[in-house]
Amino acid sequence: MRVNIGGIAMKNPVMAASGTFGYGKEYADLVDLNRLGALVVKGISFKPEKGNETPRLVEVPAGLINAIGLQNPGFDGFIKDYLPFLKKYKVPVIVNIWGRSVNEYAEVAARFNGVKGVHGLEVNISCPNIKTGGIAFGTDPRLTAGVVAEVRKNIKLPLIVKLSPNVTKPGDFAKIAEANGADAVSLINSFPAMAIDIEMRVPVLANITGGLSGPAIHPIALKMVWEAAKAVKIPIIGMGGITSAKEALAFIIAGASAVAVGTANFTDPTTILKVIDGIGAYLRRHKIENIRELRGSLQIS
């Protein structure tokens, strides 16, 4: 079950996705954090952010639309209030970072470089829920290259780039990330979406639009992971609609080296442990000694 993602050694390939697992504290009484392959904390910016106005969440068939807006305590708040807690556990901590400009990305990345207890950075260039930056960086080849290259110059930590689903050729963007210094890529982020209250004839979300995640997006995510895995040599982290080991295994068979569980954490916080156990059971049932044998094993006639 052991994997290595861009220099991050993990006991298994199952991670908690950013934005759905808080900073670990929120789930520690429900989930044994030491069993996770890695924990990706909620997105951190250089300065604190209050996020969008409420309401910020709405359930839809087979999914969830969120417009949280990347609310976070900022670099200093995370270091003071959350990192000491996470250091108590034997699980790699990956910090998801974001900014509104290339300089902001570079600045917050540089601050994390060398911080004890931080094992890697995931650069979010694909959030659809903030007014400036966000998704624009992940859908423009030039901006993608610029952000990744600038962050790479500022850190020695393993660098994961979180790609946008809002492109027609995810493999091309994975190549750009790889060429500019990414050690791995993760995909996909949520899709821009909205919900309307038909009685009041108003948007349900205060932000009007948000990001769709959950089971509804899994088949699309699977296709995009498969395309990205064919395009690059660096590890792929697959995410989008994982509710059981079945979806996680599909990502790995498609070419992912690891997976991240997101929205399902809200409905059943133990989902991530069930996914870990399910993958282990699958390997035993199929007499597969090392999960690396399963990666990219899709048979196409």
Summary of the structure (lengths in Angstrom):
residues: 301
radius of gyration: 17.9
end to end distance: 28.2
largest distance: 57.0
contacts: 1123
relative contact order: 0.16
helix: 36%
strand: 22%
